[in-house]
Amino acid sequence: MRGVTIRRLLVDERVARLLRLLGGAIRPAPGAPRIALALSIGILCHLLFTAAVLAMILAMFFGMSHSLGRVPWQPHIPGSDSSLA
């Protein structure tokens, strides 16, 4: 970003909207409905995240043991693991 100064950033409309948004988040309007909405959205978010993590754990547990079966035994080839050293 060539020639960006603090003064130019403060004049920019996008930065001004961002600062207004941050100010509104720091000082929200009072009221029980807003608090209830925020709490319900937070609870919903955490429940969905918990369900997604549990689904991932179950998919990994059953998918790794049932989908492709066991890996067949492979005879050891001397020198094949030399790249690991």
ChimeraX commands (.cxc) that place a marker at each C-alpha (Angstrom):
marker #1 position 0.00,0.00,0.00 radius 0.5
marker #1 position 1.79,3.03,-1.28 radius 0.5
marker #1 position 1.40,6.34,0.50 radius 0.5
marker #1 position -0.93,5.13,3.26 radius 0.5
marker #1 position -0.97,7.46,6.21 radius 0.5
marker #1 position -3.03,7.57,9.38 radius 0.5
marker #1 position -4.87,10.67,8.13 radius 0.5
marker #1 position -5.82,8.96,4.87 radius 0.5
marker #1 position -7.03,5.88,6.75 radius 0.5
marker #1 position -9.22,7.96,9.06 radius 0.5
marker #1 position -10.81,9.73,6.10 radius 0.5
marker #1 position -11.57,6.45,4.32 radius 0.5
marker #1 position -15.27,5.59,4.55 radius 0.5
marker #1 position -14.59,1.88,5.02 radius 0.5
marker #1 position -12.35,2.50,8.02 radius 0.5
marker #1 position -14.92,4.89,9.49 radius 0.5
marker #1 position -17.63,2.21,9.18 radius 0.5
marker #1 position -15.32,-0.34,10.81 radius 0.5
marker #1 position -14.64,2.02,13.71 radius 0.5
marker #1 position -18.39,2.63,14.15 radius 0.5
marker #1 position -18.98,-1.12,14.15 radius 0.5
marker #1 position -16.29,-1.68,16.78 radius 0.5
marker #1 position -17.70,1.13,18.89 radius 0.5
marker #1 position -21.15,-0.43,18.74 radius 0.5
marker #1 position -19.74,-3.79,19.80 radius 0.5
marker #1 position -17.93,-2.23,22.75 radius 0.5
marker #1 position -21.00,-0.24,23.89 radius 0.5
marker #1 position -24.09,-2.27,22.91 radius 0.5
marker #1 position -27.56,-0.90,23.47 radius 0.5
marker #1 position -29.19,-2.12,26.69 radius 0.5
marker #1 position -32.12,-4.46,26.71 radius 0.5
marker #1 position -33.16,-7.96,27.68 radius 0.5
marker #1 position -34.08,-9.05,24.12 radius 0.5
marker #1 position -30.59,-8.28,22.83 radius 0.5
marker #1 position -29.00,-10.18,25.71 radius 0.5
marker #1 position -31.34,-13.15,25.18 radius 0.5
marker #1 position -30.57,-13.16,21.45 radius 0.5
marker #1 position -26.82,-13.06,22.09 radius 0.5
marker #1 position -27.00,-15.88,24.62 radius 0.5
marker #1 position -29.19,-18.06,22.39 radius 0.5
marker #1 position -26.90,-17.56,19.40 radius 0.5
marker #1 position -23.89,-18.40,21.59 radius 0.5
marker #1 position -25.54,-21.55,22.92 radius 0.5
marker #1 position -26.58,-22.61,19.41 radius 0.5
marker #1 position -23.05,-22.02,18.11 radius 0.5
marker #1 position -21.50,-24.13,20.88 radius 0.5
marker #1 position -24.05,-26.94,20.42 radius 0.5
marker #1 position -23.39,-27.07,16.67 radius 0.5
marker #1 position -19.64,-27.11,17.24 radius 0.5
marker #1 position -20.00,-29.92,19.79 radius 0.5
marker #1 position -22.15,-31.93,17.37 radius 0.5
marker #1 position -19.60,-31.42,14.59 radius 0.5
marker #1 position -16.70,-32.55,16.79 radius 0.5
marker #1 position -18.63,-35.64,17.91 radius 0.5
marker #1 position -19.52,-36.45,14.29 radius 0.5
marker #1 position -15.86,-36.11,13.35 radius 0.5
marker #1 position -14.78,-38.41,16.19 radius 0.5
marker #1 position -17.36,-41.03,15.25 radius 0.5
marker #1 position -16.49,-40.82,11.55 radius 0.5
marker #1 position -12.80,-41.23,12.30 radius 0.5
marker #1 position -13.40,-44.11,14.72 radius 0.5
marker #1 position -15.67,-46.13,12.46 radius 0.5
marker #1 position -14.15,-44.97,9.18 radius 0.5
marker #1 position -10.63,-45.94,10.12 radius 0.5
marker #1 position -11.65,-49.39,11.32 radius 0.5
marker #1 position -14.36,-50.44,8.86 radius 0.5
marker #1 position -14.19,-48.59,5.54 radius 0.5
marker #1 position -11.07,-50.05,3.90 radius 0.5
marker #1 position -10.24,-52.80,6.34 radius 0.5
marker #1 position -6.74,-53.62,7.49 radius 0.5
marker #1 position -3.69,-52.77,5.48 radius 0.5
marker #1 position -2.30,-55.99,3.96 radius 0.5
marker #1 position 1.07,-57.15,5.19 radius 0.5
marker #1 position 3.96,-56.00,3.02 radius 0.5
marker #1 position 7.33,-57.75,3.04 radius 0.5
marker #1 position 10.20,-55.57,4.15 radius 0.5
marker #1 position 12.50,-54.42,1.38 radius 0.5
marker #1 position 16.00,-53.61,2.63 radius 0.5
marker #1 position 16.90,-49.98,2.05 radius 0.5
marker #1 position 13.32,-48.85,1.50 radius 0.5
marker #1 position 13.37,-46.83,4.71 radius 0.5
marker #1 position 16.70,-45.14,4.00 radius 0.5
marker #1 position 14.99,-41.85,3.22 radius 0.5
marker #1 position 13.75,-41.67,6.81 radius 0.5
marker #1 position 17.24,-41.36,8.24 radius 0.5
marker link #1:1,2 radius 0.2
marker link #1:2,3 radius 0.2
marker link #1:3,4 radius 0.2
marker link #1:4,5 radius 0.2
marker link #1:5,6 radius 0.2
marker link #1:6,7 radius 0.2
marker link #1:7,8 radius 0.2
marker link #1:8,9 radius 0.2
marker link #1:9,10 radius 0.2
marker link #1:10,11 radius 0.2
marker link #1:11,12 radius 0.2
marker link #1:12,13 radius 0.2
marker link #1:13,14 radius 0.2
marker link #1:14,15 radius 0.2
marker link #1:15,16 radius 0.2
marker link #1:16,17 radius 0.2
marker link #1:17,18 radius 0.2
marker link #1:18,19 radius 0.2
marker link #1:19,20 radius 0.2
marker link #1:20,21 radius 0.2
marker link #1:21,22 radius 0.2
marker link #1:22,23 radius 0.2
marker link #1:23,24 radius 0.2
marker link #1:24,25 radius 0.2
marker link #1:25,26 radius 0.2
marker link #1:26,27 radius 0.2
marker link #1:27,28 radius 0.2
marker link #1:28,29 radius 0.2
marker link #1:29,30 radius 0.2
marker link #1:30,31 radius 0.2
marker link #1:31,32 radius 0.2
marker link #1:32,33 radius 0.2
marker link #1:33,34 radius 0.2
marker link #1:34,35 radius 0.2
marker link #1:35,36 radius 0.2
marker link #1:36,37 radius 0.2
marker link #1:37,38 radius 0.2
marker link #1:38,39 radius 0.2
marker link #1:39,40 radius 0.2
marker link #1:40,41 radius 0.2
marker link #1:41,42 radius 0.2
marker link #1:42,43 radius 0.2
marker link #1:43,44 radius 0.2
marker link #1:44,45 radius 0.2
marker link #1:45,46 radius 0.2
marker link #1:46,47 radius 0.2
marker link #1:47,48 radius 0.2
marker link #1:48,49 radius 0.2
marker link #1:49,50 radius 0.2
marker link #1:50,51 radius 0.2
marker link #1:51,52 radius 0.2
marker link #1:52,53 radius 0.2
marker link #1:53,54 radius 0.2
marker link #1:54,55 radius 0.2
marker link #1:55,56 radius 0.2
marker link #1:56,57 radius 0.2
marker link #1:57,58 radius 0.2
marker link #1:58,59 radius 0.2
marker link #1:59,60 radius 0.2
marker link #1:60,61 radius 0.2
marker link #1:61,62 radius 0.2
marker link #1:62,63 radius 0.2
marker link #1:63,64 radius 0.2
marker link #1:64,65 radius 0.2
marker link #1:65,66 radius 0.2
marker link #1:66,67 radius 0.2
marker link #1:67,68 radius 0.2
marker link #1:68,69 radius 0.2
marker link #1:69,70 radius 0.2
marker link #1:70,71 radius 0.2
marker link #1:71,72 radius 0.2
marker link #1:72,73 radius 0.2
marker link #1:73,74 radius 0.2
marker link #1:74,75 radius 0.2
marker link #1:75,76 radius 0.2
marker link #1:76,77 radius 0.2
marker link #1:77,78 radius 0.2
marker link #1:78,79 radius 0.2
marker link #1:79,80 radius 0.2
marker link #1:80,81 radius 0.2
marker link #1:81,82 radius 0.2
marker link #1:82,83 radius 0.2
marker link #1:83,84 radius 0.2
marker link #1:84,85 radius 0.2
view
